[in-house]
Amino acid sequence: MLPREELLAGAQNPEGLTVLVDLAEQVLRTWQPAWSPFLSAPLREEALARLGNLSELTWIVNQWAKKAVLLGFRIKDMEIQNGGPQS
């Protein structure tokens, strides 16, 4: 799923990065949030440098969709909808 070999090539802490890549792949597969173990400062910096810019791990927001949602709130006041769990 992620380019594992490329991410780990030349890593200063390949064992720590392997744990984080495994965790990232689990989250991508299941869409369930997960907590990483404690990261030392050097491992955190290396993980951010190697994993921080992966498109698979970032949210992409289309500006037109964001504007449409925000404009929708301005057009009509919020109303209580019947039939939900609060009914």
C-alpha positions in Angstrom: 0.0 0.0 0.0 2.7 2.5 1.0 6.1 2.6 -0.7 7.7 0.7 2.3 11.1 0.0 0.8 11.5 3.5 -0.4 10.5 4.9 3.0 12.8 2.7 4.9 15.9 2.9 2.6 18.7 4.6 4.5 16.6 5.1 7.6 18.5 5.8 10.9 15.8 3.9 12.8 14.3 1.3 10.4 12.7 -0.7 13.3 10.8 2.3 14.6 9.7 3.5 11.1 8.5 0.0 10.3 6.2 0.1 13.3 4.8 3.5 12.1 4.4 2.3 8.5 2.5 -0.8 9.7 0.3 1.4 11.8 -0.3 3.8 8.9 -1.2 1.0 6.6 -3.7 -0.4 9.2 -5.4 2.9 9.5 -5.6 3.3 5.7 -7.1 -0.3 5.4 -9.6 0.0 8.2 -10.4 3.8 8.4 -10.1 3.3 12.2 -8.0 5.8 14.2 -4.9 4.3 16.0 -2.4 5.6 18.5 1.3 5.3 17.8 3.7 4.3 20.6 5.9 6.9 22.3 8.3 8.4 19.7 11.7 9.6 20.7 12.6 13.0 19.3 15.0 11.7 16.6 12.4 9.1 15.4 9.6 11.7 15.4 11.7 14.0 13.2 12.6 11.2 10.8 9.0 10.0 10.6 7.8 13.5 9.8 10.5 13.9 7.2 9.7 10.6 5.5 6.0 10.1 6.1 4.7 13.7 6.4 4.4 14.5 2.7 2.8 11.2 1.5 -0.4 11.9 -0.3 -1.9 8.7 1.1 -1.7 10.2 4.6 -2.9 13.7 4.0 -6.4 15.2 3.6 -7.1 16.9 0.4 -9.9 19.5 0.4 -11.4 20.8 -2.8 -11.9 24.5 -2.4 -15.1 24.5 -4.4 -16.6 21.9 -2.1 -15.6 23.7 1.0 -17.2 26.9 -0.3 -20.4 25.1 -1.3 -20.8 23.7 2.2 -20.0 27.0 3.9 -22.4 28.9 1.6 -25.1 26.3 2.3 -25.0 27.3 6.0 -25.4 31.0 5.1 -28.4 30.4 2.8 -30.7 28.7 5.3 -30.8 28.7 9.1 -30.2 25.4 10.8 -33.4 23.5 11.7 -34.1 20.5 13.9 -34.8 17.4 11.8 -37.3 14.9 13.0 -36.7 11.2 12.8 -33.2 11.1 14.2 -32.0 9.6 17.5 -33.1 12.7 19.4 -36.8 12.1 18.5 
